[in-house]
Each structure stands twice: as structure tokens, then as C-alpha cells.
Amino acid sequence: MPVALRTPRLLLREWRDEDAEPFAAISADPDVMEFLLPFRDRAASDAWIARMRRHNDEHGFAYWVVERPGDPGFVGTVGLSAVRFAGFPCAPAIEIGWRLARDCWGLGYATEAARAVIDDGFFRLDLGEIVAFTVPANRRSWRVMERLGMSHDPADDFDHPGIADGHPLRRHVLYRIRR
């Protein structure tokens, strides 16, 4: 049975084929991708969506599409994913993350959608903890994490093992929230 989450202004839903184009467009925006590793091409963007669909089929959660009901614009994606990579300080873990279209920043959508995702994780999925991480320079995401009630311990910060030494996106800060 498909899962959908509703907030006062947003609908979070599973991916549809027609979501690939607007997701690729926001993922090609240099402002959106400033603190993320870019997709090398459209095929990589489409592969990310396919991974989210498989993740949802396997675990019952993933990053979902965020939309404003009645508005055809693509807000972005917010959701959960399992983190298992070697070198992650608290693996295995469940991570929350978001990627919103530039014109949707500053409207509270990331916080609103992420709150719904955290509630779903704690109550439907019975998770005990959810983490979030980003690079130190990404203060916009830090603020969302803090508004969500997540806490940061500098001792948990880490170098992302999938990013080369010396790369400006290698160092990450880790935030946590427990049920």
C-alpha cells in the first residue's frame, strides 16, 4: 500500500515517472547542489530515483517527492534512507535529508516536511533514532536540523569516506534526534 504523508501545506508521496524531469532540473541547479556532490548526468539523476524506489520497496521508506497540493510545481524531495557505509560514525543508521527547488527555500517547507518524516519514522516505523549530516558550511541545513530538535555533538563529526581527502565537501557535521 503506497505511503503518503500530509502536512498543512504539503503532500509527501512516492515517486512517479513524471517526477524525473523536475528532479533532474533542481539537481542541476548549482545553488541547490552547492553542498552536495553533483550528478554527472541525467542518467545518474534517474538512477538516484530508481534507488529511492527500490529502497522504499525494501524498507517501507525513502526520500519522497514533496509537492503543494493543487500546485503543479515540484517542491523537492525529503525523506529517510538507511546509512551503512564504512566509516560512518554510527552505522547502521537512518538518515533524514532534503533537497528543495531554489524557489522553495525560506518558506519553511524543509522543516515542515522533515517533521512529518520524523514523526512517520518514530511512530509508523518505530525507529529509535534518526540522524542528519551535512558539510560545516551548510548553515541552512544546520538551522533546519536545529528547528527539528536535533542535537549536535562535535565529537560525532566525521570525514565522509566516499569523498576524497582534501575535497571541500569531505568534512561533515552529524545531528541526531531520538524518539
Phi and psi restraints in degrees (value plus and minus 20) as a CYANA .aco file:
   2 PRO   PHI     -82.0   -42.0
   2 PRO   PSI     123.8   163.8
   3 VAL   PHI    -121.5   -81.5
   3 VAL   PSI     117.1   157.1
   4 ALA   PHI    -159.4  -119.4
   4 ALA   PSI     120.6   160.6
   5 LEU   PHI    -135.3   -95.3
   5 LEU   PSI     121.0   161.0
   6 ARG   PHI    -142.3  -102.3
   6 ARG   PSI     121.5   161.5
   7 THR   PHI    -142.4  -102.4
   7 THR   PSI     158.1   198.1
   8 PRO   PHI     -76.3   -36.3
   8 PRO   PSI     -51.0   -11.0
   9 ARG   PHI    -138.4   -98.4
   9 ARG   PSI     -30.0    10.0
  10 LEU   PHI    -151.3  -111.3
  10 LEU   PSI     136.5   176.5
  11 LEU   PHI    -141.8  -101.8
  11 LEU   PSI     109.0   149.0
  12 LEU   PHI    -129.4   -89.4
  12 LEU   PSI     104.8   144.8
  13 ARG   PHI    -162.3  -122.3
  13 ARG   PSI     148.7   188.7
  14 GLU   PHI     -89.7   -49.7
  14 GLU   PSI     141.6   181.6
  15 TRP   PHI     -91.2   -51.2
  15 TRP   PSI     125.2   165.2
  16 ARG   PHI    -141.5  -101.5
  16 ARG   PSI     139.2   179.2
  17 ASP   PHI     -76.6   -36.6
  17 ASP   PSI     -57.1   -17.1
  18 GLU   PHI     -91.4   -51.4
  18 GLU   PSI     -25.4    14.6
  19 ASP   PHI    -101.1   -61.1
  19 ASP   PSI     -34.8     5.2
  20 ALA   PHI     -82.2   -42.2
  20 ALA   PSI     -63.1   -23.1
  21 GLU   PHI     -85.2   -45.2
  21 GLU   PSI     -71.5   -31.5
  22 PRO   PHI     -86.8   -46.8
  22 PRO   PSI     -51.4   -11.4
  23 PHE   PHI     -86.1   -46.1
  23 PHE   PSI     -63.0   -23.0
  24 ALA   PHI     -81.8   -41.8
  24 ALA   PSI     -57.5   -17.5
  25 ALA   PHI     -85.1   -45.1
  25 ALA   PSI     -65.7   -25.7
  26 ILE   PHI     -90.1   -50.1
  26 ILE   PSI     -51.0   -11.0
  27 SER   PHI     -94.2   -54.2
  27 SER   PSI     -32.9     7.1
  28 ALA   PHI    -114.3   -74.3
  28 ALA   PSI     -24.8    15.2
  29 ASP   PHI     -98.7   -58.7
  29 ASP   PSI      98.8   138.8
  30 PRO   PHI     -81.3   -41.3
  30 PRO   PSI     -50.1   -10.1
  31 ASP   PHI     -87.4   -47.4
  31 ASP   PSI     -63.7   -23.7
  32 VAL   PHI     -83.3   -43.3
  32 VAL   PSI     -58.6   -18.6
  33 MET   PHI    -114.4   -74.4
  33 MET   PSI     -10.8    29.2
  34 GLU   PHI     -71.8   -31.8
  34 GLU   PSI     -57.7   -17.7
  35 PHE   PHI    -133.5   -93.5
  35 PHE   PSI      -0.8    39.2
  36 LEU   PHI    -146.9  -106.9
  36 LEU   PSI     132.5   172.5
  37 LEU   PHI     -92.3   -52.3
  37 LEU   PSI     108.8   148.8
  38 PRO   PHI     -93.3   -53.3
  38 PRO   PSI     133.9   173.9
  39 PHE   PHI     -92.2   -52.2
  39 PHE   PSI     121.7   161.7
  40 ARG   PHI     -94.1   -54.1
  40 ARG   PSI     -43.9    -3.9
  41 ASP   PHI    -186.7  -146.7
  41 ASP   PSI     159.9   199.9
  42 ARG   PHI     -82.8   -42.8
  42 ARG   PSI     -55.4   -15.4
  43 ALA   PHI     -81.7   -41.7
  43 ALA   PSI     -57.1   -17.1
  44 ALA   PHI     -88.2   -48.2
  44 ALA   PSI     -57.3   -17.3
  45 SER   PHI     -83.3   -43.3
  45 SER   PSI     -66.1   -26.1
  46 ASP   PHI     -83.5   -43.5
  46 ASP   PSI     -56.4   -16.4
  47 ALA   PHI     -85.9   -45.9
  47 ALA   PSI     -56.4   -16.4
  48 TRP   PHI     -81.8   -41.8
  48 TRP   PSI     -64.3   -24.3
  49 ILE   PHI     -81.3   -41.3
  49 ILE   PSI     -63.8   -23.8
  50 ALA   PHI     -80.3   -40.3
  50 ALA   PSI     -59.7   -19.7
  51 ARG   PHI     -83.1   -43.1
  51 ARG   PSI     -60.1   -20.1
  52 MET   PHI     -84.0   -44.0
  52 MET   PSI     -60.1   -20.1
  53 ARG   PHI     -84.2   -44.2
  53 ARG   PSI     -63.6   -23.6
  54 ARG   PHI     -85.4   -45.4
  54 ARG   PSI     -61.4   -21.4
  55 HIS   PHI     -79.5   -39.5
  55 HIS   PSI     -64.2   -24.2
  56 ASN   PHI     -83.3   -43.3
  56 ASN   PSI     -62.9   -22.9
  57 ASP   PHI     -82.0   -42.0
  57 ASP   PSI     -59.5   -19.5
  58 GLU   PHI     -98.3   -58.3
  58 GLU   PSI     -60.5   -20.5
  59 HIS   PHI    -132.0   -92.0
  59 HIS   PSI     -35.8     4.2
  60 GLY   PHI      64.9   104.9
  60 GLY   PSI      -8.0    32.0
  61 PHE   PHI    -178.8  -138.8
  61 PHE   PSI     140.1   180.1
  62 ALA   PHI    -194.1  -154.1
  62 ALA   PSI    -191.0  -151.0
  63 TYR   PHI     -97.7   -57.7
  63 TYR   PSI     111.0   151.0
  64 TRP   PHI    -129.2   -89.2
  64 TRP   PSI     140.5   180.5
  65 VAL   PHI     -92.9   -52.9
  65 VAL   PSI     118.7   158.7
  66 VAL   PHI    -131.8   -91.8
  66 VAL   PSI     108.7   148.7
  67 GLU   PHI    -158.5  -118.5
  67 GLU   PSI     140.4   180.4
  68 ARG   PHI    -117.4   -77.4
  68 ARG   PSI      96.1   136.1
  69 PRO   PHI     -73.7   -33.7
  69 PRO   PSI     113.1   153.1
  70 GLY   PHI      64.4   104.4
  70 GLY   PSI     -23.0    17.0
  71 ASP   PHI    -139.9   -99.9
  71 ASP   PSI     103.7   143.7
  72 PRO   PHI     -93.3   -53.3
  72 PRO   PSI     -27.4    12.6
  73 GLY   PHI     -88.9   -48.9
  73 GLY   PSI     126.4   166.4
  74 PHE   PHI    -110.4   -70.4
  74 PHE   PSI      91.8   131.8
  75 VAL   PHI     -93.8   -53.8
  75 VAL   PSI     -65.7   -25.7
  76 GLY   PHI     131.4   171.4
  76 GLY   PSI    -167.5  -127.5
  77 THR   PHI    -161.9  -121.9
  77 THR   PSI     117.7   157.7
  78 VAL   PHI    -162.0  -122.0
  78 VAL   PSI     119.4   159.4
  79 GLY   PHI     153.5   193.5
  79 GLY   PSI    -185.0  -145.0
  80 LEU   PHI    -136.0   -96.0
  80 LEU   PSI     130.1   170.1
  81 SER   PHI    -168.3  -128.3
  81 SER   PSI     132.3   172.3
  82 ALA   PHI     -99.4   -59.4
  82 ALA   PSI     112.6   152.6
  83 VAL   PHI    -131.3   -91.3
  83 VAL   PSI      99.8   139.8
  84 ARG   PHI    -152.3  -112.3
  84 ARG   PSI     -13.3    26.7
  85 PHE   PHI     -88.7   -48.7
  85 PHE   PSI     124.2   164.2
  86 ALA   PHI     -82.0   -42.0
  86 ALA   PSI     120.0   160.0
  87 GLY   PHI      73.7   113.7
  87 GLY   PSI     -27.6    12.4
  88 PHE   PHI     -97.8   -57.8
  88 PHE   PSI     110.2   150.2
  89 PRO   PHI     -84.3   -44.3
  89 PRO   PSI     -40.5    -0.5
  90 CYS   PHI    -152.2  -112.2
  90 CYS   PSI      11.6    51.6
  91 ALA   PHI     -92.2   -52.2
  91 ALA   PSI     126.1   166.1
  92 PRO   PHI     -94.5   -54.5
  92 PRO   PSI     131.4   171.4
  93 ALA   PHI    -170.3  -130.3
  93 ALA   PSI     146.8   186.8
  94 ILE   PHI    -132.7   -92.7
  94 ILE   PSI     103.1   143.1
  95 GLU   PHI    -123.6   -83.6
  95 GLU   PSI     121.9   161.9
  96 ILE   PHI    -124.5   -84.5
  96 ILE   PSI     123.5   163.5
  97 GLY   PHI    -174.2  -134.2
  97 GLY   PSI     151.1   191.1
  98 TRP   PHI    -172.3  -132.3
  98 TRP   PSI     132.9   172.9
  99 ARG   PHI    -169.0  -129.0
  99 ARG   PSI      91.0   131.0
 100 LEU   PHI    -136.5   -96.5
 100 LEU   PSI     129.0   169.0
 101 ALA   PHI     -78.3   -38.3
 101 ALA   PSI     123.6   163.6
 102 ARG   PHI     -74.5   -34.5
 102 ARG   PSI     -59.1   -19.1
 103 ASP   PHI     -93.6   -53.6
 103 ASP   PSI     -22.3    17.7
 104 CYS   PHI    -125.3   -85.3
 104 CYS   PSI     -17.2    22.8
 105 TRP   PHI     -93.7   -53.7
 105 TRP   PSI     132.2   172.2
 106 GLY   PHI      56.1    96.1
 106 GLY   PSI     -10.7    29.3
 107 LEU   PHI    -126.9   -86.9
 107 LEU   PSI     -19.1    20.9
 108 GLY   PHI      63.6   103.6
 108 GLY   PSI     -14.2    25.8
 109 TYR   PHI     -86.1   -46.1
 109 TYR   PSI     -61.2   -21.2
 110 ALA   PHI     -81.0   -41.0
 110 ALA   PSI     -66.0   -26.0
 111 THR   PHI     -86.0   -46.0
 111 THR   PSI     -65.0   -25.0
 112 GLU   PHI     -81.5   -41.5
 112 GLU   PSI     -67.6   -27.6
 113 ALA   PHI     -88.0   -48.0
 113 ALA   PSI     -61.7   -21.7
 114 ALA   PHI     -84.6   -44.6
 114 ALA   PSI     -55.9   -15.9
 115 ARG   PHI     -80.5   -40.5
 115 ARG   PSI     -63.0   -23.0
 116 ALA   PHI     -83.3   -43.3
 116 ALA   PSI     -60.0   -20.0
 117 VAL   PHI     -86.4   -46.4
 117 VAL   PSI     -62.8   -22.8
 118 ILE   PHI     -82.5   -42.5
 118 ILE   PSI     -65.8   -25.8
 119 ASP   PHI     -78.4   -38.4
 119 ASP   PSI     -63.9   -23.9
 120 ASP   PHI     -80.9   -40.9
 120 ASP   PSI     -62.6   -22.6
 121 GLY   PHI     -83.3   -43.3
 121 GLY   PSI     -61.8   -21.8
 122 PHE   PHI     -96.2   -56.2
 122 PHE   PSI     -57.3   -17.3
 123 PHE   PHI    -119.3   -79.3
 123 PHE   PSI     -68.3   -28.3
 124 ARG   PHI     -95.9   -55.9
 124 ARG   PSI     -63.7   -23.7
 125 LEU   PHI    -111.3   -71.3
 125 LEU   PSI     -30.4     9.6
 126 ASP   PHI      38.9    78.9
 126 ASP   PSI      18.1    58.1
 127 LEU   PHI     -95.6   -55.6
 127 LEU   PSI     128.3   168.3
 128 GLY   PHI    -113.7   -73.7
 128 GLY   PSI     -45.7    -5.7
 129 GLU   PHI    -171.8  -131.8
 129 GLU   PSI     127.2   167.2
 130 ILE   PHI    -150.9  -110.9
 130 ILE   PSI     118.0   158.0
 131 VAL   PHI    -136.1   -96.1
 131 VAL   PSI     142.7   182.7
 132 ALA   PHI    -164.6  -124.6
 132 ALA   PSI     127.5   167.5
 133 PHE   PHI    -166.5  -126.5
 133 PHE   PSI     133.2   173.2
 134 THR   PHI    -179.7  -139.7
 134 THR   PSI     156.1   196.1
 135 VAL   PHI     -97.8   -57.8
 135 VAL   PSI     132.9   172.9
 136 PRO   PHI     -76.0   -36.0
 136 PRO   PSI     -51.8   -11.8
 137 ALA   PHI     -94.4   -54.4
 137 ALA   PSI     -33.4     6.6
 138 ASN   PHI    -105.3   -65.3
 138 ASN   PSI      50.5    90.5
 139 ARG   PHI     -86.7   -46.7
 139 ARG   PSI     -47.1    -7.1
 140 ARG   PHI     -80.6   -40.6
 140 ARG   PSI     -64.7   -24.7
 141 SER   PHI     -89.9   -49.9
 141 SER   PSI     -57.2   -17.2
 142 TRP   PHI     -74.7   -34.7
 142 TRP   PSI     -65.4   -25.4
 143 ARG   PHI     -83.4   -43.4
 143 ARG   PSI     -59.1   -19.1
 144 VAL   PHI     -82.1   -42.1
 144 VAL   PSI     -67.0   -27.0
 145 MET   PHI     -77.4   -37.4
 145 MET   PSI     -63.1   -23.1
 146 GLU   PHI     -88.6   -48.6
 146 GLU   PSI     -59.2   -19.2
 147 ARG   PHI     -83.3   -43.3
 147 ARG   PSI     -48.1    -8.1
 148 LEU   PHI     -97.5   -57.5
 148 LEU   PSI     -27.1    12.9
 149 GLY   PHI      68.1   108.1
 149 GLY   PSI      -6.7    33.3
 150 MET   PHI     -96.9   -56.9
 150 MET   PSI     130.9   170.9
 151 SER   PHI    -136.7   -96.7
 151 SER   PSI     133.6   173.6
 152 HIS   PHI    -142.4  -102.4
 152 HIS   PSI     109.6   149.6
 153 ASP   PHI    -139.5   -99.5
 153 ASP   PSI      95.1   135.1
 154 PRO   PHI     -75.0   -35.0
 154 PRO   PSI     -43.2    -3.2
 155 ALA   PHI     -86.1   -46.1
 155 ALA   PSI     -39.7     0.3
 156 ASP   PHI    -107.7   -67.7
 156 ASP   PSI     -31.2     8.8
 157 ASP   PHI     -80.9   -40.9
 157 ASP   PSI     131.0   171.0
 158 PHE   PHI    -170.7  -130.7
 158 PHE   PSI     143.0   183.0
 159 ASP   PHI    -114.0   -74.0
 159 ASP   PSI     103.5   143.5
 160 HIS   PHI     -85.0   -45.0
 160 HIS   PSI     101.0   141.0
 161 PRO   PHI     -88.7   -48.7
 161 PRO   PSI     -36.0     4.0
 162 GLY   PHI    -109.7   -69.7
 162 GLY   PSI     -16.1    23.9
 163 ILE   PHI    -142.9  -102.9
 163 ILE   PSI     114.3   154.3
 164 ALA   PHI     -83.0   -43.0
 164 ALA   PSI     128.5   168.5
 165 ASP   PHI     -73.6   -33.6
 165 ASP   PSI     119.2   159.2
 166 GLY   PHI      66.4   106.4
 166 GLY   PSI     -33.1     6.9
 167 HIS   PHI     -92.7   -52.7
 167 HIS   PSI     118.3   158.3
 168 PRO   PHI     -84.8   -44.8
 168 PRO   PSI     -34.9     5.1
 169 LEU   PHI    -120.0   -80.0
 169 LEU   PSI     -10.7    29.3
 170 ARG   PHI     -91.1   -51.1
 170 ARG   PSI     -65.5   -25.5
 171 ARG   PHI     -95.5   -55.5
 171 ARG   PSI     117.3   157.3
 172 HIS   PHI    -151.6  -111.6
 172 HIS   PSI     126.5   166.5
 173 VAL   PHI    -119.9   -79.9
 173 VAL   PSI     126.2   166.2
 174 LEU   PHI    -138.1   -98.1
 174 LEU   PSI     110.7   150.7
 175 TYR   PHI    -137.0   -97.0
 175 TYR   PSI     132.6   172.6
 176 ARG   PHI    -156.8  -116.8
 176 ARG   PSI     132.4   172.4
 177 ILE   PHI    -159.6  -119.6
 177 ILE   PSI     114.9   154.9
 178 ARG   PHI    -132.2   -92.2
 178 ARG   PSI     129.4   169.4
